[in-house]
Amino acid sequence: MTSQIKVNAPNVEYTKGQIISTYPYDNTMVKMEGENVVVTPKTTEYKFKTDARVPKLGMMLAGLGGNNGSTVVAGIIANREGITWRTRTGVQKPNYYGSITQASTMRMGFTKDNEEVTVALNRVVPMVHPNDMVVGGWDISKMNLADAMERSGVLEYDLQRQLVPYMKDIVPLPSIYHQDFIAANQKDRADNLIIGSKQEQVEKIRKDIRDFKAQHNLDKVVVLWTATTERFSRIEEDLNDTADALLASIAKNEEEVSPSTLFAVACILEGTSYINGSPQNTFVPGVMELAEKHQVFIGGDDFKSGQTKLKSALVEYLVGAGIKPECIASYNHLGNNDGRNLSSPAQFRSKEITKSNVVDDMVASNKILYGANEHPDHCIVIKYMPYVGDSKRAMDEYTSSIFMGGHNTMVIHNTCEDSLLAAPLIMDLVILCELMERVQYKSPSDADFQRFHSICTMLSYLTKAPIVPEGTPLVNALFRQKSCVENFLRALVGLPPENNMLLEYKVQGCAMPFQ
């Protein structure tokens, strides 16, 4: 188990199995008086209680036999078993690069000798390690994971060869297939299906979760959808606008209830956290209400791994620098099954929506650059090119207005090995969601500790289109999202948020501030 930091402060207590911290949360209340902005600081004292006992965790993937699913399983096995492999550039070792919980660090401070100390995120509070997760799940294809890994073409041959004995006996559970929700070209893979009504399909998913948990003696399970992108579902009164309407629609076998929504409902009723890694609107209003009613975490939507992650960082930089993006053109081509499915217009529209909205909050944050209802031109194109396989090409052009009527254009070519970028995000989503299940808070008005809101916004850094509770701010800016994760972890151990002022090094006599 990774060694943990220990905070030496009166506002944090380490007991057997718990970390309890008292945290003064500072924010501001803003009032507009005409053109005047009146800002009032406010401090609220929260208490956080973190269960430090790391559970035996199962991760169940809908889409286990796809490129992402087979790559996640292969990566965990390679890391756990210490498998090395040879390529034309030499011997390669397994790693968890791309995972913020395993391979990203956060600053703790400086030693008396002014040496900066950083630690991995998983050393701040105890987290599940990917090597210890038990992975299973569902797929509409009954292909075993060794063959699925070969079909995906993501990993080097020498690594695949060594992984075959570990993966050849892993066969996905049957999954839910409704042809109207995914592209017609997926039909040839659909040979491993749960038959019956939608109510029967929900009950079968619930049973699968219970059986998997019992079979592997797990403390808990988190389910994540990494299957094929669906078209958007219609939102209609008495269909899916409330929890009761949605459950009634499932009981009546209504056609407009999607497979991913059936998975979500099954998980919520089973008390199992559910994460949507694809762009469709799985979380219709009825799902959100059901999750809140049962106090089960849901999170999503759509993995933020390559082009969109870069866009959310770059637009944040440009707007923050007082530069005005006027036109953003984004083109992709890829050859994996995701690209094949997205060649269908209805499924592409789901992806287009999540990719398009990523700049909205950053544009709205600067009223000097943008007037009311003003927005940059923003176009997204995705094409299916089988030859390139999982090695997605992303080309972007950003044209911005600069000083005195000038223009600045940046053109970026980005080769994204799609599943190798997505797999660490899948692990992080599950690890952070499980951590949130072990954290409780208490505000001054609360008599007892309670869980956080069922819509798990702590996962926003990892998703293109984060879902948030109705009426609350949506943040897509990448560095703000990452700061949120890091500062939340700091709060759990009673540390103040990182402000980057380094004030102790800016005052007179600052050479050795700790002496």
FENFENVEN-V156157 format. One record per residue. N is the residue number from 1. RES is the residue in one small letter. SS is DSSP state (helix for helix, strand for strand, loop for the rest). PHI is phi in whole degrees, 0 to 359 (none if undefined). OMEGA is omega in degrees with one decimal (* if undefined). Layout:
# FENFENVEN-V156157
n-><N N>
res-><RES RES>
ss-><SS SS>
phi-><PHI PHI>
omega-><OMEGA OMEGA>
This chain:
# FENFENVEN-V156157
n-><1 2 3 4 5 6 7 8 9 10 11 12 13 14 15 16 17 18 19 20 21 22 23 24 25 26 27 28 29 30 31 32 33 34 35 36 37 38 39 40 41 42 43 44 45 46 47 48 49 50 51 52 53 54 55 56 57 58 59 60 61 62 63 64 65 66 67 68 69 70 71 72 73 74 75 76 77 78 79 80 81 82 83 84 85 86 87 88 89 90 91 92 93 94 95 96 97 98 99 100 101 102 103 104 105 106 107 108 109 110 111 112 113 114 115 116 117 118 119 120 121 122 123 124 125 126 127 128 129 130 131 132 133 134 135 136 137 138 139 140 141 142 143 144 145 146 147 148 149 150 151 152 153 154 155 156 157 158 159 160 161 162 163 164 165 166 167 168 169 170 171 172 173 174 175 176 177 178 179 180 181 182 183 184 185 186 187 188 189 190 191 192 193 194 195 196 197 198 199 200 201 202 203 204 205 206 207 208 209 210 211 212 213 214 215 216 217 218 219 220 221 222 223 224 225 226 227 228 229 230 231 232 233 234 235 236 237 238 239 240 241 242 243 244 245 246 247 248 249 250 251 252 253 254 255 256 257 258 259 260 261 262 263 264 265 266 267 268 269 270 271 272 273 274 275 276 277 278 279 280 281 282 283 284 285 286 287 288 289 290 291 292 293 294 295 296 297 298 299 300 301 302 303 304 305 306 307 308 309 310 311 312 313 314 315 316 317 318 319 320 321 322 323 324 325 326 327 328 329 330 331 332 333 334 335 336 337 338 339 340 341 342 343 344 345 346 347 348 349 350 351 352 353 354 355 356 357 358 359 360 361 362 363 364 365 366 367 368 369 370 371 372 373 374 375 376 377 378 379 380 381 382 383 384 385 386 387 388 389 390 391 392 393 394 395 396 397 398 399 400 401 402 403 404 405 406 407 408 409 410 411 412 413 414 415 416 417 418 419 420 421 422 423 424 425 426 427 428 429 430 431 432 433 434 435 436 437 438 439 440 441 442 443 444 445 446 447 448 449 450 451 452 453 454 455 456 457 458 459 460 461 462 463 464 465 466 467 468 469 470 471 472 473 474 475 476 477 478 479 480 481 482 483 484 485 486 487 488 489 490 491 492 493 494 495 496 497 498 499 500 501 502 503 504 505 506 507 508 509 510 511 512 513 514 515>
res-><m t s q i k v n a p n v e y t k g q i i s t y p y d n t m v k m e g e n v v v t p k t t e y k f k t d a r v p k l g m m l a g l g g n n g s t v v a g i i a n r e g i t w r t r t g v q k p n y y g s i t q a s t m r m g f t k d n e e v t v a l n r v v p m v h p n d m v v g g w d i s k m n l a d a m e r s g v l e y d l q r q l v p y m k d i v p l p s i y h q d f i a a n q k d r a d n l i i g s k q e q v e k i r k d i r d f k a q h n l d k v v v l w t a t t e r f s r i e e d l n d t a d a l l a s i a k n e e e v s p s t l f a v a c i l e g t s y i n g s p q n t f v p g v m e l a e k h q v f i g g d d f k s g q t k l k s a l v e y l v g a g i k p e c i a s y n h l g n n d g r n l s s p a q f r s k e i t k s n v v d d m v a s n k i l y g a n e h p d h c i v i k y m p y v g d s k r a m d e y t s s i f m g g h n t m v i h n t c e d s l l a a p l i m d l v i l c e l m e r v q y k s p s d a d f q r f h s i c t m l s y l t k a p i v p e g t p l v n a l f r q k s c v e n f l r a l v g l p p e n n m l l e y k v q g c a m p f q>
ss-><loop loop loop loop loop loop loop loop loop loop loop strand strand strand strand loop loop strand strand strand strand strand strand strand strand strand strand strand strand strand strand strand strand loop loop strand strand strand strand strand strand strand strand strand strand strand strand strand strand strand strand loop loop loop loop loop strand strand strand strand strand strand loop loop loop loop helix helix helix helix helix helix helix helix helix helix helix helix helix helix helix loop loop loop strand strand strand loop loop strand strand strand loop loop loop loop loop loop loop helix helix helix helix loop strand strand strand strand strand strand loop loop loop loop loop strand strand strand strand strand helix helix helix loop loop loop loop loop loop helix helix helix loop strand strand strand strand strand strand loop loop loop loop strand helix helix helix helix helix helix helix helix loop loop loop loop helix helix helix helix helix helix helix helix helix helix helix loop loop loop strand loop strand strand strand loop loop loop helix helix helix loop loop helix helix helix helix helix helix loop loop loop strand loop loop loop loop helix helix helix helix helix helix helix helix helix helix helix helix helix helix helix helix helix helix loop loop loop loop strand strand strand strand strand strand loop loop loop loop loop loop loop loop loop loop loop loop loop loop loop loop loop helix helix helix helix helix helix helix helix helix loop loop loop loop loop loop loop helix helix helix helix helix helix helix helix helix helix helix loop loop loop strand strand strand strand loop loop loop loop loop loop loop loop helix helix helix helix helix helix helix helix helix helix loop loop loop strand strand strand loop loop strand loop loop loop helix helix helix helix helix helix helix helix helix helix helix helix helix helix loop loop loop strand strand strand strand strand strand strand strand strand strand strand loop loop helix helix helix helix helix helix loop loop helix helix helix helix helix helix helix helix helix helix helix helix helix helix helix helix helix helix helix helix loop loop loop loop loop loop loop loop loop loop loop loop strand strand strand strand strand strand strand strand loop helix helix helix loop loop strand strand strand strand strand strand strand strand strand strand strand loop helix helix helix loop strand strand strand strand strand strand strand strand strand strand strand helix helix helix helix helix helix helix helix helix helix helix helix helix helix helix helix helix helix helix helix loop strand strand strand strand loop loop loop loop loop loop loop strand loop loop loop loop strand loop helix helix helix helix helix helix strand loop loop loop loop loop loop loop loop loop loop loop loop loop loop helix helix helix helix helix helix helix helix helix helix helix helix helix helix helix loop loop loop loop loop loop loop loop loop loop helix helix helix loop loop loop loop loop loop loop loop loop loop>
phi-><none 296 292 257 290 229 268 263 204 288 266 225 230 258 248 292 90 216 238 241 233 252 227 280 270 261 216 227 256 243 233 266 241 68 272 273 247 253 247 240 295 217 237 238 269 255 245 242 234 248 288 275 277 279 279 278 249 256 247 251 250 277 106 302 270 277 301 294 299 293 289 300 297 298 295 295 296 300 292 296 268 66 282 254 213 254 238 290 260 126 279 252 246 290 205 243 301 97 263 286 283 254 232 247 238 227 280 262 143 235 282 296 264 64 266 288 245 238 224 295 302 284 262 280 226 297 230 296 267 305 301 266 283 261 249 209 150 235 200 285 254 271 299 293 289 294 290 296 298 294 299 290 66 275 263 298 301 296 287 304 303 282 274 308 300 279 247 292 262 269 240 298 291 302 237 263 228 236 301 293 266 235 297 299 288 271 299 290 266 273 234 215 242 276 269 110 287 295 297 294 293 300 295 292 297 300 295 301 296 298 294 297 297 289 300 255 54 270 281 200 227 240 252 226 271 233 276 298 298 264 289 292 273 287 258 224 298 68 254 210 278 225 297 296 296 295 297 294 295 296 298 272 63 298 295 276 267 282 303 293 289 297 299 299 297 301 295 298 295 270 73 245 299 223 238 258 265 244 276 292 275 307 272 296 308 296 292 299 294 296 297 295 298 265 54 244 285 232 205 159 243 75 302 255 240 234 300 288 298 297 296 292 279 289 292 300 297 297 296 295 272 77 258 255 298 253 210 234 245 236 237 227 222 209 235 276 292 299 296 297 294 287 289 274 303 294 286 300 299 301 292 299 296 292 285 285 279 293 262 300 291 288 295 293 284 233 280 286 278 237 278 301 65 268 205 296 298 214 234 232 231 230 236 265 231 306 299 281 58 278 270 289 259 234 236 231 233 246 248 231 274 234 308 57 80 280 226 233 236 244 240 235 248 230 266 252 282 306 287 287 276 283 302 296 295 300 296 298 301 290 295 291 296 296 301 299 292 261 252 232 229 216 266 302 270 264 281 226 293 215 285 287 305 295 277 274 287 296 268 299 303 263 232 289 232 300 276 224 302 303 85 254 294 254 246 249 300 298 286 294 295 293 299 300 298 295 290 295 299 297 297 296 245 77 267 290 295 286 251 62 289 50 299 297 258 243 271 296 71 266 302 229 295 266 277>
omega-><-179.5 178.2 -174.9 171.0 173.3 -177.9 179.7 -175.8 -178.5 -176.7 175.6 -177.5 176.2 176.3 178.6 177.2 -178.9 167.5 -179.2 -178.0 170.7 -168.4 174.5 -178.2 -179.1 171.6 -176.7 171.5 -175.0 177.8 178.4 175.6 -172.5 177.4 -177.7 178.0 179.9 -175.0 -179.7 176.7 -179.5 177.6 176.4 -179.0 176.9 167.0 177.1 176.5 -177.9 173.0 -174.7 179.6 -177.6 -176.0 167.0 -167.7 170.3 174.3 178.7 -175.6 166.8 -169.8 -176.0 -175.7 178.6 -179.9 -178.9 -176.8 -178.7 178.7 176.1 -178.4 -180.0 -178.9 178.8 179.4 -179.4 178.3 -177.3 -177.0 179.9 -177.4 173.4 -179.1 -175.7 172.1 -179.3 177.4 177.4 -178.6 -179.9 177.9 179.7 178.1 175.2 176.0 -178.0 176.8 179.8 179.6 -174.5 -170.3 177.3 -177.6 175.1 -173.2 174.7 -178.3 -176.3 172.8 178.0 176.9 178.1 174.6 -179.4 179.5 174.7 178.0 173.6 -179.1 -176.6 176.0 -178.5 171.7 -177.7 177.7 172.2 174.3 -179.3 -178.9 -175.7 -179.3 173.3 -172.1 173.8 177.4 -169.9 171.0 177.6 175.4 -177.9 179.3 177.6 -170.7 175.0 178.0 178.0 177.1 178.4 179.7 -176.4 178.5 -176.6 -171.2 178.2 -175.5 -175.7 175.2 177.9 -177.6 -177.7 -178.5 -176.4 -179.2 -179.8 -168.8 -172.5 -179.1 177.5 -179.0 -179.0 170.4 175.5 -176.5 -176.5 -179.0 171.7 -168.1 -176.2 -173.6 178.2 -174.1 179.9 -178.2 177.4 -174.0 -176.7 177.5 -169.2 -179.6 -174.2 -164.1 170.6 -179.5 178.0 -179.7 179.3 175.7 178.6 178.1 176.1 -179.1 178.7 177.1 178.2 179.1 178.4 179.6 179.3 -178.4 179.4 179.2 -179.5 -177.3 -176.0 177.9 -175.2 173.3 179.7 179.7 168.2 -179.0 -179.9 177.0 172.7 179.9 -173.9 176.6 176.4 168.3 175.7 174.0 173.4 174.0 -175.4 175.0 179.5 174.2 -175.2 -175.9 174.9 178.8 -179.4 178.9 -179.8 179.2 177.2 178.7 176.8 179.1 179.7 178.1 179.4 -175.7 -170.0 174.3 -171.6 175.1 -178.4 176.0 175.7 175.6 -179.1 -179.7 179.0 -179.3 -178.8 179.4 179.3 -179.2 -175.1 178.6 -175.4 -176.9 178.5 -179.0 179.7 -170.5 -174.8 -177.5 176.6 -172.8 173.1 -176.0 179.3 177.2 -179.5 179.1 179.5 178.8 178.6 -179.6 -176.9 -179.4 177.8 -178.9 167.9 -179.8 179.6 2.2 166.5 -179.7 175.6 -168.4 -171.1 -175.2 -176.5 176.1 177.5 -179.3 -178.1 174.8 -173.9 179.8 175.2 177.4 -176.1 -178.5 178.3 178.3 -179.5 177.3 -171.3 172.7 -178.6 -172.6 178.1 177.8 -176.4 -180.0 174.6 159.0 -177.4 -172.6 178.6 -176.9 174.9 177.9 178.7 179.5 -177.7 175.1 174.3 -173.0 -176.8 179.0 175.7 -179.1 176.5 -179.5 -178.6 -178.9 -177.4 179.8 -174.8 -171.2 -170.9 -176.9 -167.9 -174.8 179.9 175.8 -178.1 -176.0 -174.7 -179.0 171.7 -179.2 -171.9 175.4 178.8 178.0 176.8 -174.3 176.9 167.9 -173.4 -176.7 -179.8 179.4 175.0 179.6 179.6 178.8 -171.0 -173.0 -174.0 175.5 -175.6 -177.2 -172.9 173.6 178.0 179.8 -176.0 171.7 177.8 176.0 -174.0 171.2 179.1 -173.4 170.0 175.0 179.0 179.6 176.8 179.3 175.1 178.0 -173.2 172.0 -173.2 174.0 -175.7 171.6 -160.5 -175.0 177.7 172.6 -176.7 -174.0 177.4 176.6 178.4 179.2 179.8 179.8 -179.1 -178.4 -179.0 177.6 178.4 177.1 -179.1 176.8 -177.9 -177.3 173.4 180.0 173.9 176.5 -179.5 -178.0 -177.0 176.4 -176.4 173.3 178.1 178.7 174.2 -179.7 -175.2 174.6 -167.9 -177.7 176.7 -180.0 -170.0 -178.8 -171.9 -174.6 -179.1 -173.5 -174.6 171.9 -178.8 175.3 -176.9 177.3 179.9 -176.0 174.5 179.8 174.5 -178.3 -167.8 -174.8 173.4 178.8 -179.7 178.2 178.2 179.8 -176.5 -178.5 174.9 177.2 177.3 -179.9 -178.1 177.6 171.9 179.7 177.0 177.7 177.3 -179.0 176.3 178.1 -174.3 -174.8 -178.8 179.3 -178.9 -180.0 177.3 -178.4 -171.7 -173.6 179.9 -171.8 -176.9 179.3 *>
